[in-house]
Amino acid sequence: MERNFTDGYTEWQSNPEIVAVNKLPQHATLMPYEDFEEAKKADRYASSKCKLLNGKWKFKLYKNYAYRPTDFADPNYDTHNWDTVTVPCSWQMQGYDQPQYCNVRYPWEGSEDITPPNAPVKHNPVGCYIKKIKINEATLSKRVVLCFEGVESAFYLYINGERIGYSESTFNRAEFDISRYLKEGSNVIGVEVYRWCTGSWLECQDMWRLGGIFRDVYIYTTEREYIRDFEIHAEPDSQLHDGYINVTVKTNGAYEGLSLDMSVIDENGDMVALDSQYANEDHVTPMKAIVTNIKPWSAEEPHLYTVILTLKNNSLPIEYISQKIGFRAVEIKDGIIKINGRRVVFKGTNRHEFDCHTGRYITEEVMRTDIELMKKNNINAVRTSHYPNAPRWYELCDEYGLYVIDENNIETHGTGWSTIIGCPQLPGSRPEWEKACMERIKALYQRDKNYSCVVCWSLGNESLGGETPKKMYKWLKENDKSRFVHFECDRAPDETSLSDVQSKMYAKPWECEEYALTGRDGRPYILCEYTHAMGNSCGSTDEYTRLWDKYPCLQGGFVWDWVDQSILTTDENGKEYLAYGGDFGENPHDGHFCGNGLLFGDRTVTPKLCEIKKLYQNVDFNAIDAERGIIEIKNKFLFTNLNHYDLYWSQSSDKGIFADGIVHIDLEPFEKTTVNLELTKASSTEYYLNLELREKNDTPYCKAGHIVAEEQFVINEFVSTYDELESGEELLVDDTYGSLRIIADDLNIRFEKRERNQLYSIKANGEEMLSAPMRLNFWRALTDNDRGSRAGSRLGCWRDAGDTPGIFNNTKWRIENYQILESGKKVVVVSSAEVCTQPTSKAVVVYTITSNGMEIDMEFKPNDTLPEIPEVSLLFELPKDFETVTYLGNGPEENYIDRANACKIGLYTSKINDMWVNYLKPQECGNRTGVRYATIIGDKKSFGIVAEPVCELNVSHYTPKEVENVWHQKDMPEYNKTVVRIIARQQGVGGYDSWGAHCNEKYKNKSDKTYRLKFQLRF
């Protein structure tokens, strides 16, 4: 690294080749320990030689570099009126400056006309931090290292007023030897942080752009002779019986008299291997050991050993270093990625480091929450999109078991999209950027090389190709034979020289299958991003997961992404809400593109995660004879026998479970078996066989009884789920000029005849059921994918098409005729509707009424020249006191025709507000498919729906247009009704290949077909 400053300006503003000044070389994550027992715990921050500097720091923010004081870090500088902030934490999350969300553009575009490599000057906030620490005489005799794990985006370091170092690259560690700058007693650490620097041109990730010290800050001490780096390779033999450990230890200081001991400790704390060596003259000392009868590491069984290195001087221990490692082998053989010799499928997710409270800073508690949720939901892999994560994340992935694609801190997406004249695509083959890029890939490797969870390096994200990425790839391949290299470079020439795998973003399922069938270049195929989880999305994900089972070279994908990047904010009325880009002065139409998560910003679970869990499960159940309970089971785990689990089965109907039991399965990975539950015929009507594979024991991430895989089989489907309306008492028909009324003792149904000609009123037991006339509905509140595909304009002819006649005269109803049948006990009313699309569409609705209720049979014929229809339904508005729904259908979570794999048919009860899903931007939500019947319960009254054979159902307190007209849940109007949509068919939610893409053609409501909806209303 550079040892001298240029001028305190060029480093951050104009010279991309100055990436650091006086920064220590990158090395493995390590911490010196005081003794063997301390090292054995491998708890870095608990080391006696470490002092964590997290906590309260003095802080002052300045508009730009010209305003900041040059002597703020001098011990005599008066900071008593400075603010106090918490470190680590992005300063925007503490009330300073403004968070800025950007996707493919740079945050200074439109305010400063600059081109690479220049950083903004006019608006480039500088945050000055001050921390005072006490140093005793004993510490002064040691080597003292100050470490910053993450600072956004560049900073100068001062000790006692003297500028000693500079660093950039937001997500890479920066260390400085501060020994000679310290004095006994009080010392001042000053950090001058620039929000943007030359390196920011390499950091155009799709995320919030923030600033400040956002990861841990600490000092640690060593002797003058110390271990400066070490590299561990721990691999099993081909039989997974013995493990081979090879360690390269790099030391500093006089080598005479130095020696090294290596101890390997197993999970029980027992010593299982040793080695001792004298330090080599070149300070690079190889060590090795063999461990017999190992327990290999995998995401399924993350067994870890502890390697302890003891540095001795003349036989006296002076330093201990430790690292937890797992024995695992990663290889690409015959075009297939294998872990410990077995083909792996990455059932993954991308994950930004983001927290709605603290911004870029992630606590260990939140990290554990993330990993435990991933494990509970069958996720086995994570891509660190799009930068190295905090070191603790990798330690936890080692501990819990997750495969990691470790991504380099480079994304230059914005240079390809920039509106700035003369802005080149970076880094390409431009020589002035080579050093910065090479330093970043080396920093990634050096810091994370000893983590077992890291099975793959990624050169970066959305940066295309060029000579510089080729050199990065080559360097990794020369320095690490134990992992493969990834780069999403579909548009780059000669892409095979950049990536060991074919990696695509949002390739369509048929494109994946085409690759598998043609074997285009022989590389494994990974979807580094797929099933874009923005808002109500993740439809048709099963089209991918089926292919992973079918074609060996298709080896999984990573959902985009894990958690909504939203910020917990308080509005002018003191109400908290999760905000997005548009809430901070940007275009709100683009701002919520940061909401792509399987979790909401507060880390509560979305219904999309349930679908992912089901599709990622590692057991297949196929019915040979579901009625008799003869089921074929396939174990898709790599290393786990199914005897780890209980197989719980139950037979149920809408009356609940009527038989159940537990069986035990002994089934090795990749094997199949047939289980006979020896069931007898339980009913002549519809019922269900449910299977759940449950954890027998508590695990580090779940309790005993947790469901790891499940399936439902429907027996006698639709048998006796729909009974014809029985005739009851005689009906009175009152046909006047203004209305047609059908009356029984406890029922009064009215059709208006003058203008609307619609079903206008239903009174049951003296209570009015309808708040507005029944109407046709062809619209849903636009989902994020709908907005992305421009459905608002493309399908806009359907938005108002079903509305009650009025100013737009959208639908013209006509009562054609009515008939009185069965001696006056049944009345059939035939109504037609002309839907004023251009050209017009037609509907016929037949109402069959008895004293026991009403059957509605709707047939809709759209004009076949029109675009697809978001939804075909009948909409009822009920009084707002209807607050509870009970239904027999798919649940318990929200589901759609292209996202219903995780759902099971059952009898579910919910409050209407609990059916609402609070997506970051309000949109279509809460749907239920496969509904046989439902009851909506109000005060002293109920509204029953029985479908023939099934319908979709959506119950909310808002109409679709009310939902789509607001930008936040907090802005929803106070409701005064309950809106029931009984749906013939709603289109799929899509999003399986990318944001804004149409749903699969088979899930569209095409206009060249007739739609039918038949159901009963019972009161």
FENWOZI-V127591 format. One record per backbone hydrogen bond with DSSP energy under -0.5 kcal/mol. CO is the residue of the C=O (numbers start at 1). NH is the residue of the N-H. Records with the same first field share a line. If there is no record, write none. Layout:
CO = NH / NH
This chain:
2 = 22
9 = 13
10 = 14 / 15
12 = 198
13 = 119
14 = 16
15 = 18
17 = 19
19 = 168
20 = 2
21 = 166
33 = 320
35 = 39
36 = 40
37 = 41
38 = 41 / 42 / 43
39 = 42
42 = 44
43 = 46
44 = 47
47 = 50
49 = 221
51 = 219
55 = 87
57 = 85
58 = 130
59 = 83
60 = 128
62 = 126
63 = 124
64 = 67 / 68
69 = 72
71 = 74
73 = 161
74 = 77
77 = 79
79 = 82
83 = 59
85 = 57
87 = 55
90 = 93
91 = 94 / 96
92 = 95
100 = 102 / 209
102 = 207
106 = 109
108 = 111 / 112
112 = 114
115 = 118
122 = 124
125 = 195
126 = 62 / 128
127 = 129 / 193
128 = 60
129 = 191
130 = 58
131 = 189
133 = 187
135 = 185
136 = 140
137 = 141
138 = 141
139 = 142
142 = 144
143 = 222
144 = 178 / 179
145 = 147 / 220
146 = 176
147 = 218
148 = 174
150 = 214 / 215
151 = 153
152 = 212
153 = 169
154 = 194
155 = 167
156 = 192
157 = 164 / 165
158 = 190
159 = 162
161 = 163
162 = 159 / 164
165 = 157
166 = 21
167 = 155
169 = 172
170 = 151
174 = 148
175 = 24
176 = 146 / 178
178 = 181 / 182
179 = 182
185 = 135
187 = 133 / 189
188 = 160 / 190
189 = 131
190 = 158
191 = 129 / 193
192 = 156
193 = 127
194 = 154
197 = 200
198 = 201
199 = 202
200 = 203
202 = 411
203 = 205
205 = 207
207 = 102
208 = 210
209 = 100
211 = 91
212 = 152 / 214
213 = 88 / 89
216 = 149
217 = 53
218 = 147
219 = 51
220 = 145
222 = 143
226 = 228 / 252
229 = 250
231 = 248
233 = 246
234 = 328
235 = 244
237 = 240
241 = 294
242 = 237
243 = 245 / 291
244 = 235 / 246
245 = 289
246 = 233
247 = 249 / 287
248 = 231
249 = 285
250 = 228 / 229
252 = 226
255 = 258
257 = 314 / 315
258 = 279
259 = 312
260 = 277
261 = 310
262 = 275
263 = 265 / 308
264 = 272 / 273
265 = 306
266 = 269
270 = 266
273 = 264
275 = 262
277 = 260
280 = 283
283 = 251 / 285
284 = 286
285 = 249
287 = 247
289 = 245
290 = 292
291 = 243
294 = 296
296 = 303
301 = 298 / 303
305 = 307 / 325
306 = 265 / 308
307 = 309 / 323
308 = 263 / 310
309 = 311 / 321
310 = 261 / 312
311 = 318 / 319
312 = 259 / 314
313 = 316
315 = 317
316 = 313
319 = 311
320 = 33
321 = 309
323 = 307
325 = 305
326 = 328
327 = 297
329 = 340
331 = 333 / 338
333 = 336
336 = 333
337 = 344
338 = 331 / 340
339 = 342
342 = 339
345 = 347
346 = 348 / 557
347 = 380 / 381
348 = 559
349 = 383
350 = 562
352 = 354
355 = 359
356 = 568
358 = 90 / 361
359 = 355
363 = 367
364 = 368
365 = 369
366 = 370
367 = 371
368 = 372
369 = 373
370 = 374
371 = 375
372 = 376
373 = 377
374 = 379
375 = 378
380 = 403
381 = 349
382 = 384 / 405
383 = 351 / 385
384 = 387
390 = 393 / 394
391 = 394 / 395
392 = 396
393 = 397
394 = 398
395 = 399
396 = 400
397 = 401 / 402
403 = 382
404 = 406 / 455 / 456
405 = 384 / 407
406 = 458
408 = 410
410 = 461
411 = 204
412 = 415 / 416
413 = 416 / 417
414 = 418
420 = 423
422 = 424
427 = 430
428 = 468
429 = 431
430 = 433
431 = 434 / 435
433 = 437
434 = 438
435 = 439
436 = 440
437 = 441
438 = 442
439 = 443
440 = 444
441 = 445
442 = 446
443 = 447
444 = 448
445 = 449
447 = 29
448 = 451
450 = 452
451 = 454
453 = 404 / 455
455 = 484
456 = 406
457 = 486
458 = 408
460 = 488
461 = 412
462 = 412
466 = 470
467 = 471
468 = 472
469 = 473
470 = 474
471 = 475
472 = 476
473 = 477
474 = 478
475 = 479
476 = 480
484 = 457
485 = 500 / 501
486 = 459
487 = 489
489 = 492
492 = 495
494 = 497
495 = 498 / 499
501 = 503
502 = 504 / 526
504 = 506 / 528 / 529
508 = 511 / 512
509 = 513
510 = 514
511 = 515
512 = 516
513 = 517
514 = 518
515 = 519 / 520
524 = 502 / 526
525 = 555
526 = 504 / 528
527 = 558
529 = 506
530 = 560
531 = 560
532 = 534 / 538
533 = 535
535 = 537
538 = 541
540 = 543
541 = 544 / 545
542 = 546
544 = 547 / 548
545 = 549
546 = 550
547 = 551
550 = 552
551 = 554
553 = 525 / 555
555 = 346
556 = 527
557 = 348
558 = 530
559 = 350 / 561
560 = 533
561 = 598
562 = 598 / 599
564 = 566
567 = 579
569 = 577
571 = 574
575 = 571
577 = 569 / 579
579 = 567
580 = 583
581 = 584 / 586
582 = 585
587 = 590 / 591
588 = 592
590 = 593
591 = 581 / 594
592 = 595
594 = 565 / 596
595 = 535
596 = 533
598 = 606
599 = 564
600 = 603
601 = 356
604 = 600
606 = 609 / 610
607 = 611
608 = 612
609 = 613
610 = 614
611 = 615
612 = 616
613 = 617
614 = 617
618 = 636 / 637
620 = 634
622 = 624 / 632
625 = 629 / 630
628 = 679
629 = 631 / 677
630 = 624 / 625
631 = 675
632 = 622
633 = 673
634 = 620 / 636
635 = 670
639 = 641
641 = 644
642 = 645
644 = 696
645 = 665
646 = 648 / 694
647 = 663
648 = 692
649 = 661
650 = 690
651 = 658 / 659
652 = 688
653 = 656
656 = 653
659 = 651
661 = 649
663 = 647
665 = 667
667 = 642
668 = 671
671 = 635
673 = 633
675 = 631 / 677
687 = 715
688 = 652 / 690
689 = 713
690 = 650
691 = 711
692 = 648 / 694
693 = 708 / 709
694 = 646
695 = 705
702 = 699
703 = 706
706 = 695 / 708
709 = 693
711 = 691
713 = 689
715 = 687
716 = 719
718 = 721
719 = 686
731 = 733
732 = 734 / 743
733 = 735
734 = 736 / 741
738 = 753 / 754
739 = 736
740 = 751
741 = 734
742 = 749
743 = 732
744 = 747
746 = 765
747 = 744
748 = 763
749 = 742
750 = 760 / 761
751 = 740
758 = 752 / 760
759 = 774
761 = 750
762 = 764 / 769
763 = 748
764 = 767
767 = 764
769 = 879
772 = 877
775 = 875
777 = 873
778 = 870 / 871
781 = 924
783 = 787
784 = 788
785 = 789
786 = 791
787 = 790
790 = 793 / 794
791 = 795
793 = 796
795 = 798
796 = 799 / 800
798 = 802
800 = 803
802 = 776
803 = 811
810 = 836
811 = 813
812 = 834
814 = 816 / 832
817 = 830
819 = 821 / 828
821 = 825 / 826
822 = 825
824 = 731
825 = 728
826 = 821
827 = 829 / 849
828 = 819
829 = 831 / 847
830 = 816 / 817
831 = 845
832 = 814
833 = 835 / 843
834 = 812 / 836
835 = 837 / 841
837 = 839
841 = 835
842 = 861
843 = 833
844 = 859
845 = 831 / 847
846 = 848 / 857
847 = 829 / 849
848 = 855
849 = 827
850 = 853
853 = 850
854 = 1017
855 = 848
856 = 858 / 1015
857 = 846
858 = 1013
859 = 844
860 = 862 / 1011
861 = 842
863 = 866
870 = 987
871 = 873
872 = 984 / 985
873 = 777
874 = 982
875 = 775
876 = 878 / 980
877 = 771 / 772
878 = 978
879 = 882
881 = 883
883 = 912
884 = 937
885 = 910
886 = 935
887 = 889 / 908
888 = 932 / 933
889 = 906
891 = 904
896 = 899
898 = 540
899 = 896
900 = 903
904 = 891
906 = 889 / 908
908 = 887
910 = 885
911 = 914 / 915
912 = 915 / 916
916 = 918
917 = 919
920 = 922
927 = 895
928 = 953
929 = 890
931 = 951
932 = 947
933 = 888
934 = 945
935 = 886 / 937
936 = 943
937 = 883 / 884
938 = 940 / 941
941 = 938
943 = 936
944 = 1018
945 = 934
946 = 1016
951 = 931
952 = 983
953 = 928
954 = 981
956 = 979
959 = 963
960 = 964
961 = 965
963 = 966
968 = 971
969 = 972
976 = 880
978 = 878 / 980
979 = 956 / 981
980 = 876 / 982
981 = 954 / 983
982 = 874
983 = 952
985 = 872
990 = 539
991 = 532
992 = 531
994 = 997
1000 = 1003
1001 = 1004
1003 = 988
1004 = 1006
1005 = 869
1006 = 1009
1009 = 862
1011 = 860
1013 = 858
1014 = 948
1015 = 856
1016 = 946
1017 = 854
1018 = 944
